[in-house]
Amino acid sequence: MPLAALVPLVVLAAAWIGYCWFDLSRSEVRHLPRWGWALVIALSVPIGGILYLTVGRDDG
């Protein structure tokens, strides 16, 4: 696979992590401390961000 084909995926992954970290910095969290959610988001793209946004963020 050519390197040029991977660049958009890397950019999308970085943008997803950035969005989730930005939201993490401004929201209350559940189930894990902030640093824990930051690691989950970064180490398991995109599942970590989806988990954080669905169960880790305290909307109430």
C-alpha positions in Angstrom: 0.0 0.0 0.0 1.5 3.4 -1.0 2.2 5.8 1.8 0.0 8.4 0.1 -3.0 6.2 0.8 -2.3 6.1 4.5 -1.9 9.9 5.0 -5.7 10.6 5.0 -6.3 7.9 7.5 -3.6 9.3 9.8 -5.0 12.8 9.5 -8.5 11.5 10.3 -7.3 9.6 13.3 -5.4 12.6 14.6 -8.5 14.8 14.1 -10.7 12.3 15.9 -8.3 12.1 18.9 -8.0 15.9 19.0 -11.8 16.3 19.0 -12.2 13.7 21.8 -9.4 15.2 23.9 -10.9 18.7 23.4 -14.3 17.4 24.5 -12.7 15.5 27.4 -11.1 18.8 28.6 -14.5 20.5 28.8 -16.8 17.7 30.1 -17.4 15.9 33.3 -16.4 12.2 33.1 -17.7 8.9 34.5 -16.1 5.5 35.2 -12.4 6.5 34.7 -10.3 9.6 35.6 -9.5 12.0 32.7 -6.0 10.6 32.2 -7.5 7.2 31.8 -10.0 8.3 29.2 -7.2 10.2 27.4 -5.2 6.9 27.1 -8.2 4.9 26.0 -9.0 7.5 23.3 -5.4 7.6 22.0 -4.6 3.9 22.2 -7.8 2.5 20.6 -8.8 4.7 17.7 -11.8 5.0 16.9 -13.4 2.7 19.5 -11.9 4.5 22.5 -13.4 7.8 21.3 -16.7 6.2 20.7 -16.7 4.6 24.1 -15.8 7.9 25.8 -18.5 9.9 23.9 -21.2 7.3 24.7 -20.4 6.0 28.2 -17.6 8.1 29.6 -19.0 11.6 29.3 -21.4 12.8 32.1 -24.0 14.9 30.3 -26.1 15.3 33.5 
